[in-house]
């Protein structure tokens, strides 16, 4: 029998809850001994590290006296608790917290593996990226982060396989945001359907109502989320990208509205004034149409030119990017071995269940390697 | 330091040679101690199991006196040699030999992991499939076979991740043969280009000249290769498929030509008489055209109906399958979590380099798990 493996999970939002539900149904799941949310932490009592927390039923379990309740713990406290467990430990970070992400090296140096959909650790300063992988090597711990790009789609794993087996990546290109995918598939569909005449501001308002955008749509429209994903892919492909602000990002937020506060009132003002700029977006759309093309918001990495770009681009109507449906992502890897026709991965790139699926699949891989 | 891992490789054809070249360039590659081709075997002398065979330079190395030369070894001899190595061993089968595939359980029970692009072991009788995975569990050995479907494309790994994390596969559909992809993309292109007026027999002859078909094109046209791939995917998705002949396969070989011998003369006769049947294929193509569709040769698995099918089907011209280019494969996974828009993987599904890439990536995963 392999020795038991101990699991600490942080975050019980959409992805966190979906992950806990998947965890609860795994055969031979690792023992959940720490579950932290904003201000509360649930722990299996040390030094026995049992009973473990029932993943699918933690809300009820948090009332039981057999588990330890605590307020928010510091990074050092969590790392020390997990590394003292009588077996290997894994931290699953289901938050999008940059502070927690910047402390991955603390966990890794103590031999605690990290599994996470949190982009922040891998897309901030290059020094943090290097520190994370250096610490993992030092602590003989593992880092898996499939869901940082394209949710559960096999994006990170495919790129890593290509690189590890000696292929040469020439170009990566795709639609990396479910929100921006939906906005442009609706605003500028290939076959001018009902949506073809919709104004940009109307499409943004619709997406916001459907819950497809962040509470403040400018958090999607500024392109930062896409830039973070490109930063991660470019680094895996071998480029030393300093950070997500070290290359051109075309923001879709009109300059005049960029300084509105991100308060509820500011968001309302933004949505109210957005129609003033519909003309600008129509010009772009019509420009594509005149060339028989459609406009899409894409990211790309060119490894030879060492160039990362995020912004609007025109595509042939029969291209895979133009034909994307709903809020799907598409990622094309052009490599020496694959030649002119890229390796393409496509599908839902956002949503609690599919993001959690990437986290759970990563967890299973870490378990296989630690067992 | 992890203990060294010992590698035996069988087969030096197109995939085998490409694999050895990739192996030679790996940092921290395992030690190649056995290299077998049809009638010759090259071995590191036992009991030291060194020097190892230089993977990139084995032809020259086979002349050196420091290595042991032998004729063809039996399965038991190879298994015994590898299992006596002073560390864990891995067998890479780069052949398409059904006899070798049927002996995987012998290797696995002795603790020798298996990595292979050889479909035969996983697509023959269900009893062999069960025996392989039972033996792997018994011997605590690993089995990886990504390149059995779609070459290096992340098909098997993606499907296994979906299943392992608890998603429900509802349907798998796609174009699984590079040859049949090329034939239909050329015979019935979406936009009636130059190829649109080509006759079926002309397209088959062209593919044969380009080396896209097997030496006997009937080995592609009979659909068996596709049926074997579907058998593998259906089994991973949870269906107990008895074998590749236990479900309907639509053969593209006219009945009248099926009994021609597979000799060189028989192949010539087949190619000479194929034009007699161009009319039949034109009727099918025109039938699709009348519905505004195109015809493609696809395989599908319906898990609810427990149905596997391989054959011709009509597709909307704006569908991803219809838009496929060259000899690319496309595989769509419809699942409960992914909803109406499937997870799609697309790209070259044949060729030495990309097939070998899947084998090398699998080998790296086995190494990670054994280290």
Interface residues (C-beta under 8 A of the other chain):
Chain A: X22 X25 X26 X152 X153 X154 X157 X158 X161 X162 X164 X165 X166 X167 X190 X191 X318 X320 X323 X325 X326 X328 X337 X338 X339 X340 X341 X342 X343 X344 X345 X346 X347 X348 X353 X354 X357 X360 X361 X364 X368 X369
Chain B: X22 X25 X26 X152 X153 X154 X157 X158 X161 X162 X164 X165 X166 X167 X190 X191 X318 X320 X323 X325 X326 X328 X337 X338 X339 X340 X341 X342 X343 X344 X345 X346 X347 X348 X353 X354 X357 X360 X361 X364 X368 X369
